[in-house]
């Protein structure tokens, strides 16, 4: 990703040399993967709808497969956005619709029902993953207020906190009293208490 980011940066901007550790949790990373999977599957359903409908024995249902593909793309986009939890929940709801369509393809007169059964098994497996990720995202959002992410290993100082302390100590050691030469050289007025 750093390579792609560097291609789009203006000429005067500094280049990204490496990226640091991510703050994303495992569930967020898995949701991101599901989002990209959803977009890829949706594009396949959108552009190969006729071929998919024939392969599943759902002749004449290419428009339905295209609609499912559009829903899949939108779910993937939502999953990649800041609304990951809603995106994954929409994937679970869409999986329910996919299961209903594939169950209809298991009718006895469909000589491609073996393909439909294999597709149904895959959708059920993906549904289980979607449900697991949705639950994990919901539990992360519902963390107790005292148990947030731990940023204890981050200092906000590029060279580390110890380097910043050393610079501060060096500056304090270099700044000796008095700060204003005119105040240090002037004698106290006569009759003053000082």
Buried (B, 14 or more C-beta within 10 A) or exposed (E): EEEEEEEEEEEEEEEEEEEEEEEEEEBBEBBBBBBEBBBEBBBBBBEBBBEBBBEBBBEEBBEBBBBBBEBBBBBBBBBBEEEBBBBBBBBBEBBEBBBEBBEBBBEEEBEBBEBBBEBBEEBEEBBEBBBEBBEBBEEBEEEEEEEEEEEEEEEEEEEEEEEBEEEEEEEEEEEEEEEEEEEEEEEEEEEEEE
